[in-house]
Amino acid sequence: MKEYKVINWKMGLSKNNERLEDTLNEFARNGWEVKHIADNSARIVFERDKNR
């Protein structure tokens, strides 16, 4: 079974790419995989196995 997490990315004026990279890496360390990044919004969908 899969579970999903949706986050709304809050863009800032400085170090935006570094913060995004850190956030993606943090989720990856916890078993989450990016499934979708919305084109016209700051929404990111993650997926992982629920019974891991």
MOBEL-V33303 format. One line per field, one symbol per residue. phi: phi as a letter, one per 40 degrees, with the letter a starting at -180 (. if undefined). A space follows every 50 residues. Layout:
phi: ???
This chain:
phi: .bbbbbbbcccbcbfcccccccccccccccgcbcbabccbabcbbbbacc bc
